[in-house]
Amino acid sequence: MVLIMAALLSMVVTLLAVPAAAATDCRTSCGLNDFSYPFGIGPGCSLQGFNLTCDAKKRLLLGSPNVTVDYTILASGSVSALAVYVARTVQIGSGAGTGTFSTSWEGPGTPFAISGAAANMSLFVLGCGVTATLLDRGGTGAVVGNCSVVCAGDEVMRRLPDGLCVGLGCCRIDLSVHLRAFTLNISRAGDGVSRDKLSFLVAGRDKYTFRTSDLEHDIDVDMVPPARLDWAIPDQPDCGRAMDDRVTYACVSNQSECRNSPIGGYTCHCSRGFSGNPYVVDGCTPDQVYGSNQPKDNCPTMCGNVSVPFPFGTELGCFARINLYLTCNPGSSPAILQMTEHLVVTDISINKGVLRIQKLSDPGDFLGDRSTTLYSFSEESGMLKWAVDNSTCKEAMLNKNEYRCVSARSDCVDVTDDRTSNHVGYRCKCSSGFQGNPYLQDGCTDINECLQPDKYTCNGICQNSLGSFTCSRCPHGTDFDRTARKCKTSDVILGVTIGLSSAGGVLFLAVIVVIIIHRWKKDAQKQLRRRYFRKNKD
């Protein structure tokens, strides 16, 4: 009986340890936010610790204690992260003799941690006359950093420029470690202007703009940027241990691979040449099922007034990878090019490797799984950087059969996320002196620089060559005519020449006249001598 009970207990433990597979009827969206497994809403729809809640206001909440998710959860691909709001206003009492005060923040669960140094995250402290010390409560308990903030009179504070967070009304602590939870110890910093409340928030170092008006009211999460929250599968410390226990191993799709996470634990990714969701059985599908090395004939190249160059496309056989598939929606006039249900593409730049996008609906970025595979965020608002493959250039060039920079005159460029500096993949561009589409055979053609004088300056004789041009100086005695775009005789030289020519002509005529007169006189003398001779002879 004891053996039977032990066997049953072992079976129960094993079943509880198996990663949950998402049920077929699970929700995949909440309001304007989309998500995918291992995240989910309801029993059996998420991996343990990745449970979501969709509240009455259609806000997506994560974990316990709840945090509000700002944009689509990045559930697969090269980056495992999401954006949440970490902001709070606390009452600390007024006066200089109130001692110290502590407030804290706790993450939504073990799988999650605020990103450390690589993501350029900072904790901003807003207040007057206090010193704040940040402690890593979810890890070693060590001091992460501290800063002090003071305030001047209202007249001075109102004149502060926006964005100045250097200790006057606002100070910041740069995050050097990943934080699953933290404590903020606050103490009065001597005399001077003080306030009875203090606010703090976590955001990208260059994402929050402090305004002195922020001191007047409680912090509003709808008005501050989100923090980046990294996530990982936490049941094993690394990939080696995770793969030893196949029962609980979360990378269940064929053609998936494991990567150690900087916050501990591991994440799953589709192998090179595959895309999709590695946390789902058969979730990673070959790119070539949908993609093409070269577009088929007669692929649409326009959607409304937006050009759609390869590797992007709007039909099967017209795009290089499924992630680069775009939808041409004819339901409006003109037709619009859609990346997702909520995003419209207004311009595609092959040369710069960016998409210009426009949101169809309010808050959030709604990229779905695209944001983790071949897309990343640009520092410029409304722009997305993109890659054609998730390999590095060095890796890609070793496999000529899969290398996407097919034009003979093209180069490879590694793509990184501006916010995190994480590697996203690579893209192609035409080599210097060439233009066109590097993803097409013979797509990069020579630039005739001589036909573009406004861009390529040549104050002389321009001669085009393959990938370049030469510019020779005008011959001696000539100047470059910018209007005619050619060398012409110098005005000074021309004037001198004309002047000399005119003077020479007059001198020449004078000489001719003198010669003619001289010969006339000589002939006249001969005639006189002849007459005199004849007369005397007779």
C-alpha positions in Angstrom: 0.0 0.0 0.0 2.8 2.3 0.9 4.5 1.6 -2.5 1.2 2.3 -4.3 0.8 5.6 -2.5 4.4 6.5 -3.3 3.9 5.7 -6.9 0.7 7.8 -7.1 2.4 10.7 -5.3 5.3 10.5 -7.8 2.8 10.6 -10.7 1.1 13.6 -9.2 4.4 15.4 -8.8 5.4 14.6 -12.3 2.1 15.9 -13.7 2.4 19.1 -11.8 5.9 19.6 -13.1 5.0 19.2 -16.8 4.8 22.6 -18.5 1.1 23.4 -19.3 0.1 23.4 -22.9 -2.3 26.1 -23.8 -5.9 24.9 -24.3 -7.4 25.3 -27.7 -10.1 27.7 -26.5 -7.8 30.2 -24.7 -8.1 33.9 -25.3 -5.2 35.6 -27.2 -6.1 39.2 -26.8 -7.4 41.8 -24.3 -8.7 45.0 -25.7 -5.9 46.2 -28.1 -3.3 43.9 -26.6 -2.4 40.5 -28.2 -0.4 37.8 -26.4 0.6 34.2 -26.9 1.7 31.2 -24.8 3.4 30.8 -22.3 1.2 33.8 -21.3 -2.5 33.3 -21.1 -5.8 34.1 -19.4 -7.6 31.4 -17.4 -6.9 27.9 -16.1 -4.7 25.8 -18.4 -3.9 28.7 -20.7 -0.6 29.8 -19.4 2.6 28.4 -18.0 2.8 28.6 -14.2 3.6 32.2 -13.2 2.6 33.7 -16.6 -1.1 34.2 -15.8 -2.8 37.3 -17.1 -6.0 39.1 -16.2 -8.1 41.3 -18.5 -10.0 43.8 -16.3 -13.2 45.6 -17.0 -11.3 48.5 -18.7 -9.7 46.1 -21.1 -6.3 46.6 -19.4 -4.0 43.6 -19.3 -2.7 42.8 -15.8 0.1 40.4 -15.0 0.9 38.3 -12.0 0.3 38.9 -8.3 0.7 41.6 -7.2 -0.7 42.9 -10.5 1.2 45.2 -12.8 -0.3 46.8 -15.9 1.2 45.7 -19.2 1.8 48.6 -21.6 2.1 46.8 -24.9 2.0 43.4 -26.5 3.9 40.7 -24.7 7.0 39.6 -26.5 6.4 35.9 -26.2 9.1 34.5 -28.6 12.1 35.4 -30.7 15.4 37.1 -29.8 14.1 39.3 -26.9 12.0 38.0 -24.0 10.6 41.2 -22.4 7.5 43.2 -21.9 6.7 46.8 -20.8 5.0 47.5 -17.5 4.3 50.6 -15.4 6.4 51.0 -12.3 5.4 54.3 -10.8 4.0 55.4 -7.4 3.4 58.5 -5.2 3.9 58.1 -1.4 3.2 60.4 1.5 6.3 61.0 3.6 5.1 63.7 6.1 6.2 67.3 6.2 9.0 69.0 8.2 12.7 68.3 8.6 12.5 66.1 11.7 10.4 63.2 10.5 13.3 60.7 10.2 13.3 58.1 7.5 10.6 56.4 5.4 10.6 53.3 3.3 8.5 52.2 0.3 8.9 49.2 -1.9 8.0 47.6 -5.2 7.6 43.9 -5.9 7.5 42.3 -9.3 4.7 40.1 -10.6 6.5 36.9 -9.9 9.7 34.9 -10.0 9.9 34.8 -13.9 10.2 38.6 -14.1 12.8 41.2 -13.3 13.3 44.9 -14.2 16.1 45.0 -16.8 19.6 46.0 -15.6 22.4 47.9 -17.1 22.1 46.6 -20.7 18.6 48.2 -21.1 19.7 51.6 -19.8 16.9 51.7 -17.1 16.8 54.2 -14.3 14.8 54.9 -11.2 13.7 58.5 -11.1 12.9 60.2 -7.7 10.7 63.3 -7.7 10.5 65.3 -4.5 12.1 68.0 -2.4 14.7 67.9 0.4 15.2 64.1 0.5 17.9 61.5 -0.1 16.7 58.2 -1.6 18.7 54.9 -1.3 17.7 52.0 -3.5 18.1 48.4 -2.2 17.8 45.2 -4.1 15.2 43.4 -2.0 14.6 40.5 -4.4 18.3 39.5 -4.6 21.3 40.3 -2.4 19.8 43.1 -0.5 22.8 45.3 -1.5 22.6 49.0 -2.2 22.1 49.7 -5.9 22.5 53.4 -5.6 21.3 56.7 -4.1 20.6 60.2 -5.0 19.5 63.5 -3.4 16.9 66.0 -4.5 16.4 69.6 -3.3 14.0 72.3 -4.3 14.3 76.1 -4.6 11.4 78.6 -4.4 8.5 78.3 -6.8 9.7 81.1 -9.0 13.0 79.4 -9.6 11.5 75.9 -10.0 9.0 77.2 -12.7 12.0 78.4 -14.8 13.7 75.0 -14.9 13.9 73.6 -18.4 12.0 70.3 -19.1 14.0 67.2 -18.9 16.6 68.4 -16.4 16.9 65.7 -13.7 20.1 66.6 -11.9 19.0 66.9 -8.3 16.7 69.9 -8.5 13.2 68.5 -8.1 14.3 65.3 -9.7 17.2 62.9 -9.3 17.9 59.4 -10.8 19.6 56.1 -9.9 20.9 54.1 -12.8 20.0 50.4 -12.5 23.1 48.2 -12.7 21.4 45.0 -11.7 18.2 43.2 -12.5 15.5 43.8 -9.9 12.7 41.4 -9.0 11.8 43.7 -6.0 13.3 46.7 -4.4 13.1 48.9 -1.3 13.5 52.7 -1.5 14.7 54.2 1.8 14.0 58.0 2.1 15.4 60.4 4.6 15.2 64.2 5.0 18.2 66.0 3.5 18.6 69.0 5.8 16.7 72.3 5.7 15.2 74.0 2.7 12.0 73.6 0.7 10.3 70.3 1.4 7.2 68.5 0.4 5.0 65.9 2.2 5.0 63.5 -0.7 7.5 61.8 -3.1 7.0 60.0 -6.4 9.2 57.5 -8.1 9.1 55.7 -11.4 11.3 53.3 -13.4 11.8 54.0 -17.1 14.4 54.1 -19.9 17.2 56.6 -19.0 16.3 58.9 -21.9 12.6 58.2 -22.0 11.3 60.2 -19.1 11.1 64.0 -19.3 10.8 65.7 -15.9 8.7 68.7 -15.6 8.4 70.8 -12.4 4.6 70.4 -12.6 5.1 66.7 -11.9 5.9 67.7 -8.3 2.4 69.2 -7.9 0.3 66.1 -8.4 0.4 62.3 -7.9 2.3 60.5 -10.6 0.0 59.3 -13.4 0.9 56.0 -15.0 -0.8 57.0 -18.1 1.6 60.0 -18.5 4.9 58.2 -17.8 6.9 55.8 -20.0 6.9 52.1 -19.1 9.8 50.0 -17.6 11.2 47.1 -19.4 10.6 43.8 -17.6 12.7 40.8 -18.7 11.2 37.3 -18.3 12.5 33.8 -18.3 11.4 30.3 -17.5 12.5 30.1 -13.8 12.2 26.4 -12.9 15.8 25.6 -13.8 18.9 27.9 -13.4 20.2 27.4 -16.9 19.7 25.5 -20.2 22.0 22.7 -19.2 19.8 21.8 -16.2 16.6 22.5 -18.1 17.5 20.1 -20.9 18.4 17.4 -18.5 14.8 17.3 -17.3 12.8 16.9 -20.5 9.6 16.5 -18.5 9.6 20.1 -17.4 11.5 21.5 -20.4 9.6 24.4 -21.9 11.1 24.5 -25.4 8.7 21.9 -26.7 8.6 22.8 -30.4 10.8 20.9 -32.8 13.5 23.2 -34.2 13.6 25.2 -31.0 16.6 26.0 -28.9 17.4 27.2 -25.4 19.3 30.3 -24.3 20.4 31.2 -20.8 18.7 34.3 -19.5 20.7 37.2 -17.8 18.1 37.2 -15.0 18.5 33.5 -14.3 16.5 30.6 -15.9 16.2 30.3 -19.6 14.2 31.3 -22.7 13.2 29.4 -25.8 13.8 30.5 -29.4 13.1 29.1 -32.8 16.2 27.9 -34.5 17.8 29.8 -37.4 15.6 29.4 -40.5 12.5 28.9 -38.4 10.0 31.3 -36.8 6.9 31.1 -34.6 6.4 30.1 -31.0 8.9 27.7 -29.5 6.8 27.1 -26.4 4.1 25.4 -28.4 4.3 21.9 -30.0 5.2 22.4 -33.7 5.2 26.1 -33.1 8.4 26.8 -35.1 7.8 26.5 -38.8 10.4 26.7 -41.6 10.7 30.2 -43.1 10.8 28.7 -46.6 7.2 27.4 -46.2 6.1 31.0 -46.7 9.2 32.9 -47.8 11.1 33.1 -51.0 14.7 33.8 -51.9 13.5 35.9 -54.8 10.0 37.2 -55.5 7.8 35.5 -58.1 6.8 37.3 -61.3 4.3 40.1 -61.2 4.4 40.6 -57.4 2.4 43.8 -56.4 4.9 46.6 -55.7 2.4 49.2 -54.5 -0.4 49.3 -51.9 -2.2 52.6 -52.2 0.5 55.2 -52.3 3.1 53.1 -50.5 5.8 51.2 -52.3 6.3 47.5 -51.2 9.8 46.4 -52.2 11.1 42.9 -51.7 11.9 41.3 -49.1 8.5 42.6 -48.0 5.4 41.5 -49.9 1.6 41.2 -49.8 1.2 37.8 -51.5 2.7 34.3 -51.2 5.9 34.1 -53.1 6.5 37.8 -52.8 8.1 38.1 -49.3 11.4 36.7 -48.0 10.0 35.6 -44.6 6.6 35.3 -43.0 7.5 38.1 -40.6 7.9 40.4 -43.6 4.4 39.7 -44.9 2.2 42.8 -45.0 -1.5 43.1 -45.8 -2.8 45.5 -48.4 -6.2 46.5 -47.1 -8.4 47.9 -50.0 -11.2 48.8 -47.5 -10.1 52.5 -47.5 -9.3 55.0 -50.2 -6.5 54.8 -51.0 -5.7 51.3 -49.8 -3.6 51.0 -46.7 -0.6 48.8 -46.0 -1.1 47.0 -42.6 1.5 45.4 -40.5 -1.0 44.2 -37.9 -4.6 44.9 -37.1 -3.5 48.1 -35.2 -0.5 49.3 -37.2 -0.3 50.9 -40.7 3.0 51.1 -42.7 3.3 54.5 -44.4 6.9 54.0 -45.8 9.5 51.3 -46.2 13.1 52.2 -46.5 15.4 49.5 -47.9 18.5 51.7 -47.7 18.0 52.8 -44.1 16.4 49.6 -42.9 13.4 51.2 -41.2 9.6 51.2 -41.4 7.6 54.3 -40.8 4.4 53.3 -38.9 1.2 54.8 -37.7 -1.1 53.5 -35.0 -4.7 52.9 -35.9 -5.7 52.9 -32.3 -4.6 54.5 -29.1 -2.1 53.3 -26.5 0.5 50.6 -27.0 2.6 49.0 -29.7 0.8 46.1 -31.3 3.5 44.1 -33.0 2.7 40.6 -31.8 5.5 38.1 -32.3 7.0 40.3 -35.0 8.6 42.5 -32.4 10.9 39.7 -31.2 11.9 38.3 -34.5 12.9 40.8 -37.1 11.7 44.1 -35.7 13.1 46.4 -33.1 12.5 49.9 -31.8 14.2 53.0 -33.2 15.0 56.0 -31.1 12.9 58.1 -33.5 9.2 57.9 -32.7 7.0 56.3 -35.3 9.9 54.3 -36.8 10.7 50.6 -36.5 14.1 49.1 -37.4 13.9 45.7 -39.2 16.1 42.9 -40.2 15.8 40.2 -42.9 17.2 37.4 -40.7 18.0 37.0 -37.1 21.6 35.9 -37.7 24.7 38.1 -37.3 26.4 39.1 -40.5 29.4 36.9 -39.7 27.1 33.9 -39.3 25.0 34.7 -42.3 27.9 35.0 -44.7 29.1 31.5 -43.9 25.9 30.1 -45.4 25.7 31.3 -49.0 22.5 29.4 -49.7 20.6 31.3 -47.0 22.5 34.7 -47.3 20.0 37.3 -48.3 22.3 40.0 -49.7 22.2 38.5 -53.1 23.2 41.5 -55.3 26.9 41.4 -56.2 27.3 45.0 -55.1 25.8 44.7 -51.6 27.0 44.7 -48.0 25.7 43.2 -44.7 24.7 45.4 -41.8 24.0 44.1 -38.2 20.8 45.4 -36.6 20.5 46.2 -32.9 17.6 47.5 -30.8 18.2 51.1 -29.9 16.7 50.8 -26.5 18.4 47.6 -25.3 21.4 47.3 -27.7 20.4 43.7 -28.1 21.2 42.1 -31.5 18.1 41.6 -33.7 19.6 40.3 -36.9 21.0 41.7 -40.1 19.9 43.6 -43.2 21.5 44.4 -46.5 22.3 47.6 -48.3 23.9 48.5 -51.6 27.6 49.1 -51.5 29.0 52.7 -51.6 28.5 54.1 -55.1 25.6 51.8 -55.9 21.8 52.1 -55.4 18.7 49.9 -55.7 17.6 46.7 -53.9 20.3 44.5 -52.5 17.8 41.6 -51.9 17.3 41.2 -55.7 19.7 39.6 -58.1 21.6 42.4 -59.8 19.5 44.8 -57.7 22.3 47.3 -56.9 23.2 49.4 -59.9 25.9 52.0 -60.4 25.2 55.6 -59.4 26.1 58.1 -62.1 27.4 60.8 -59.8 28.0 63.1 -62.7 24.2 63.4 -63.3 23.7 64.5 -59.6 25.8 67.6 -59.3 23.9 68.8 -56.3 24.8 65.7 -54.3 28.2 65.0 -55.8 30.3 68.1 -56.1 32.7 68.4 -59.0 34.1 71.8 -60.1 35.8 70.4 -63.1 35.5 67.6 -65.6 33.3 64.8 -64.1 34.0 61.2 -65.4 31.7 58.4 -64.1 33.2 55.0 -63.2 31.8 51.8 -61.6 30.9 52.7 -58.0 32.7 56.0 -58.1 33.6 59.0 -60.3 36.6 61.2 -61.0 36.8 64.9 -61.1 39.6 66.5 -63.1 40.6 70.2 -62.9 39.7 72.5 -65.8 42.6 73.1 -68.2 44.8 76.1 -67.7 43.1 79.3 -68.8 39.6 77.9 -68.2 37.1 78.1 -65.4 34.2 75.8 -64.3 30.8 77.1 -65.5 28.3 75.9 -62.8 25.3 76.6 -65.1 26.6 74.9 -68.2 28.4 72.2 -66.1 31.6 72.4 -68.2 34.9 74.2 -68.5 34.9 77.5 -70.3 37.6 80.0 -71.2 38.3 82.3 -68.2 36.6 85.7 -68.6 39.8 87.5 -67.7 41.8 85.5 -70.2 39.1 86.0 -72.8 39.1 89.8 -72.2 42.9 89.9 -72.5 42.7 87.8 -75.6 40.1 90.0 -77.2 42.0 93.1 -76.1 45.2 91.8 -77.5 43.5 90.6 -80.6 42.0 94.1 -81.2 45.3 95.9 -80.7 47.1 93.4 -82.9 44.6 93.9 -85.7 45.0 97.7 -85.7 48.8 97.3 -85.7 48.6 94.8 -88.5 46.5 97.1 -90.7 48.9 100.0 -90.0 51.9 97.9 -91.2 50.0 96.9 -94.3 49.3 100.5 -95.1 52.9 101.5 -94.6 54.1 98.7 -96.9 51.5 99.6 -99.5 52.6 103.3 -99.4 56.3 102.3 -99.5 55.7 100.2 -102.6 53.6 102.8 -104.3 56.3 105.4 -103.8 58.9 103.0 -105.0 56.9 102.2 -108.1 56.3 105.9 -108.7 60.1 106.6 -108.6 60.7 103.8 -111.1 58.2 105.3 -113.5 59.9 108.8 -113.2 63.3 107.3 -113.9 62.0 105.5 -117.0 60.4 108.7 -118.4 63.6 110.7 -117.7 65.7 108.1 -119.4 63.5 108.0 -122.5 63.5 111.8 -122.7 67.2 112.2 -122.5 67.9 109.3 -124.9 65.9 111.0 -127.7 
